[in-house]
Amino acid sequence: MSTLPKSLRDLGHAARQATDNQIIKLVSMVDAMPERGAADAILGPVRVRLKHLRPERTLNVPRLLFLPLDAVLLNARDWRPAPGQVPRTAIVPLMAALRAAEPRVFQAVADALAGRSLSNGQMVSELGAALWTAAARSFPGAPPAGWAEAGLPPQGFPFIAETCKPLWRHGPALWKLRLAGADGLREQDLRIAFRTVAQDGPEAVGIVLSALLPYVVNPAQMIAIVGGLDRSLAGIAEQVLDKYLAGISPDLDFSDLTAVATAAERFALVLEDLDSATGRDRPKRAQLLHSLRQAAADACAERLGDQVNAHLVQPLARLVTAASVSDAEVEALEKSAIALRSIANSGRGLRQGGGFDQALTPAITLLERALPALLPAPDRYGFADALRVLEILAGSAVAARYRR
């Protein structure tokens, strides 16, 4: 970061304390730059949050080209010459070399991408397949022009090549698996895809597994299936899982409650998969998973403690006595209630007896006291509005006692 212009360094520092909306604006500003170069580094401090925020991002050739490498890209200060990781500073020289080697493909993709975004999955699959295949085919045999200028040592090139080539060669299959990973990958799909990857050797399997693991909710099942394809794959698959376990964390540091709830729910599902598949026969992993479960539960408890009063109790106290409320205020309160209830559910699943339901008690108590006095009236917070929030927070059995 110290090599960046002062204005960019200041933005990078500010990003650490930015709200989710501010981060989205910052991403839009960086994406609009014709040549991002060093400016891309200012997003480094918030990349974990971006994975959950998933802002709508302009799709250009560099982003599409390096999409299969998302999980292995590192900030330059964190990179060491080793298989399975690529410094972001390699993007510019590799992009230039590959564009020079495959000008027709790169230009055709650039023309087709005008005004498009990542939300168009079919378009990404089709254009990505053409781009990734070309990149694997024409990957340079030696450090390209601009390598040293980017601060990259020549001895790091073979490791970067070893990582990039299989991810681009198998990019189309990897992208399909990544899209399906949030719902849990199917055994048949994994077997088909990784039998093909295995033709490039166990090292390629390990690299592709590393790039896919962060996007699936059943990582341990995936490791077991791929490791079971061939005896030569079992060891490397286990190594990839160990590395993955050493690097994951709850990551609930979002200002948007819905993003917190989504991340907490997903992390709980991942831990459930990891615990059921590896906890019984791997004491060291079992201890690590226990620590991760405790850390995630603590993160859920902390967010509930921080947010219940600000996003539930205070707004409720105002709405039940206000002479006039807007539909937007009512909807915002319900959205907060849904998110906080979800965070409490995730926390309770991670650690029994953690007081997660009790964290919602002040809001529930306020609602139960206010409900009898709430009558239908234009522009006011009504009985039905409060009853919906009570049902979200306390359940249908409690809400049923107040139904008229």
N, C-alpha and C positions, 0 to 999 in steps of 0.2 A: 504493500500500500504506500510505502514511503516514496516510491518512484512516480506516483501519480501527481498531476497538478494539484495545487492546494484546494481548488474548488471541488475537485472530485474526491479528495481525501475527506473534506468536510461533509460531503454527501454520504460517504461511506460510514463515517462516525455517526451521523444523524440517523442513518438507517437502523442502527441498533436499538434506538429508542422510539422508532416510528410506529404509528398505529397501522393497522392493516390497510386502511384506505390510503394512507400516505405511502405505504410500500407499493401498492398497486399503481399509484401515480408515478412513483419513481421508476418502476419497471417500464411503464409506458414511455417515459422520457428516454430511458436508455434504449429501448427497442426502436425508437424513432431515429436514432443516430445512424447515418449512412455507413459509417465505419466505427464500430463500437470499440474495438481494440482494448486498450487499458481500461476504458470506462466500465467494461463488463465487471471488473473487479469490485466495484462499489456494491454489487449485489451479493458479494460473498457472505457478509454477516447475516443475511436474511434468507438464504437459499432453503434452509430447513422449513421456514415458515411458508415460503412460496409453494412447497410441495403440497401443503394443505390448503392454502388460499386458492391455488389454481386460477389465477387471474386470466382473463382472455388476452392472449398475447399474439401480436402480429407474427405471422409465420414467414420466415425468410429462408434462404438456402442454407446459411450456416446452422441455424437452429434445426432445420430438418435433417441436415447431414449428421449432426452430432446427437440426434435424439436417441439412438440406441446406446449411446455412451453416457447418458445422463447420470447413472448411478456410480460411474467410475471416474467422473471428472472431479478434480480437486483444485483448490486454490494453489498457486505455485508454492507458497510457503509451507504447505502441508504435504507436498509431493516428494517422494523419494524414488530414484530409479529402481523399479521393481515391477513384475507382471501384475496386471489387473488394475492399474490406475494410470490416469492421463492428466497432466497439468493443463489448466485452461489456457495457459500461455501457448500451448501447441496448436490451438484452434486456428489462429491466423496463418502461420506458415503452412500448415497442412491444407487448409482451405485453398490457399493460393496455388499450391502445387497440384492439387487434384482438379481444380478448375482449369488449370493450364493443360492438364493431361486429358481431360474429358470436356472440352468447351461446349460441344453440342448438347450433351446431356445436361450440364449445369445451366446453360442458357434456356433450354426448353423448360426445365423445372422452375427457374426464376420467373419466366413469363407466366407459367401456370399458377404460380403462388401469389400473384398480385392480388392484394386485398383479402387473402384467405387467412384462416386461423386454425389452431390445433383442434378445435371442436369438430371439424369435418374429418371424422375418422377414416372414411373410405378414401378421401382424397389424400390424406397422409399416407395411407397404406400403398396406394398406387404410385404416387410420386416418390415416396420414400424408397420403395423397392427399386426403382430405376436409379436413384441417386446412390443408395447404399451398395448396390451391385457394382456400379461404376467405380465407387471409391475402393472397394475391396480389390477390384480388378487392376486398378492403376495406382495402388499405393506405392509411394516412392521407395526405391531400394536403398536410399541413403538420406541423411538429414537434408531437407530441402532448403532453398534460399530463405533467409530470415530466421533460421533455427537459432544460431548463436545470438542474434540481435534480440530474440525473445527470451534470452537468459537460459536457454536449454542446453545442457551438456551433450556432446555427441554420444557418450556412452549410454545415455538414456533412450536414444532412438530405438534400439532393438526391442526394449521392453514396451515402448509405446506402440511399435508396429505389431508386436505379439498380442497386444490388447485390442487395438483398433480393427485389425483385419478380420478376426472371427466375428466380432460384433457387427461389422458391416456386411460380411458375407451371409450371416444368418439374421440380418436385421429384419427382414419381412416376417419371419416366424417369431422372432423375439418380440416384435411390436404387437402381434396378435395375442401372444401369451400375456404381455404386459397389460393390454386392455382388459383381458378376462381375469386378471389376477385379483382384482378387488373383490370378486365374488367367489374366489377359490378355484384354482386350476384343476381341470379334470385329468385323471390318470392317463386316459387314452391320448389326449392332446400332448401331454408331456412326453410320453413314450415316443410318439411319432416325431416330435420336434428334436428331441435330444438323441435319438438314434442317428439322425442326420448330422447333428453337431459332433457326435462322438467319432465320426469319420475323420475329423481333423485332429483327434487325439484327446487325451484326458485334460491337458492344459486348456484347450479351447472350451471344453465342457465347464471347467472351473470358472473361466472368465465369463461365459454366458450366464452361468448360475449367479455369479456375483452381481451381474447387471440386472438380473430379474428379481432377486430376492426382496429388495425394498418395496416392490409393487404388488406383492401377493400377501394374502391373509393366511395361507397355509404353507409357510416356508419349510417346516420340518417334514410335512408330508411330501413336498416336492423333492427335498433332499433324499428322502428314503426311496422314492420312486426312481429318480435318476441314478442314485447309487446302486440300485438293484438291477439296472440294465446290464451291467457287466462288472466283473470283479475288479477290473482295473479302474473303475470310476468311483468305487465306494470310498476309498481313502481321500481322494481329492474333494468329493462332495462333503465329507465330514469336515475337512479343513475349511471349506467355504462357509459352512454353518457356524463353526467356531468363530471365524472372523466376523461374521454377521452379528452373532450374539455379543461379541465384545464391543460392537459399535453402535448398537441401537439404544434409544432412550425414549421416554414418553413424549417429549417435545410438545408440551401443551401451552407454550408461551405465545398465545394469540389474544388480541384484544376483542375479536369477534367470538361471542359465546358459541355460535353454531359451529365454527371451526374447531373450537376446543372440544365440543361434544363429539364431533366426527372423529377427531384424532384420538380421543380417549376410547371411544367405542372400537375403533380399528386396532389400537394397541392392545386392548383387552382380548380381542379375537386372536391376534397374533400370538400372544402369550399363552392363550388356551391351547392353540395348536402346538406350540413348542413344548408346553408342559406335558401334554398327553403323549407326545411322540418321543420325547427325549428324557423326561424327568426321572423315570423309574430306574433306568439302567445306566445313568450317567450322573454320579454324585456331584461332580464339579459343575456340570450344567444345571443340575437341580438347584444348587446353591445360587448360581448366577441368576437363574430364572426367579428364584425367591426374592433376590435383591431387586430385580427389575420390577417384579410385581409390587413390592413395597414402595419403590420409587414412584411408580405410576399411581398407586393409591394415594400416596402423599401429595402428588401433583393435583389429583382430583380434589382432595380435601382442601388444599390451598386455594384452588380456583373457586370452590364453593364458598369458602370463608371470605374471599375477596369480593365476590360478585353477588351473593344472595341479597345482601342489604341494598346495594346500589341498583341492581337490576330488577329486584322483585319487591322488597319491603317498602322502600321509599316511593317507587312509582305507584304501588298499590295504595299506600296511605294517601297519596295525592288524588288518585283517580276516584276512590270511593267517596270523597268529600267534594270533588270539583263540581262546579256548576255546569261545566261544559267540557267534554273530552272529544277528541277526534278519532276517527277509525284507525288512523295510523298509530296512535298511542295504544289503542286496544290491541292491535295486531303485534306491535313491538313487545308488549307485555307477554302475550301468549307465546311469542317466539322465544323470549327469554326463559319462560317457564319450561317450555319443551326442552331447551338446551340444558338448563340446570338440572331438570329431572333426569335427563340422559347421562349427564356427568355423575350424578349421584348413583345411578344404576351401575355405571361402569366401575365406579369406586367400590361399591358394595360387592360386585363380582370379583374384584381384585383382592379385597380384604374384608372379611366378615367382621362385624362389630366395630367398624371405623367411624360410626356416627354420621354416615353420609345422609341418611334419611332425616336425622335430627337437624341437620343444617338447614333443611327446608321448613322446619317447624314454625319459625317466626312468621313466615308468609302464610302458612296454612292457618295459624291461629288468627291472624289479622282477617283473613277471608271468612273464617267461621263466625267471627264476631260481627263482621260487617254485613253478611248475607241477609239476616232477618230484616234489616232496615232498608235494603235496596229494593226499589220499586221501579217498574218501567216508566221512563220519562225521556222525552226527546233530549238528545245531546248529552245525556248523563251516562255514567258507568252503571250498567244495569245488572240485574240479578243473573240473567243468562250469561253475561260476560264473566262475572265473578265465578259462577258455577263451573264454567269451562276450565278456568285456571285452577280451581280447586280439584277438579277431576284429574287434570294433568299432574298436579303435585302430589295429591294424596290417594288417588285411585277412585274407581267408580263406586266402590262400596261406601266410602266416606261421602262422596258427592250425592249418592242416592238418598241419604238422610235429609238432604235439604231440597230435594226436588219437589215442585208443587204440581 
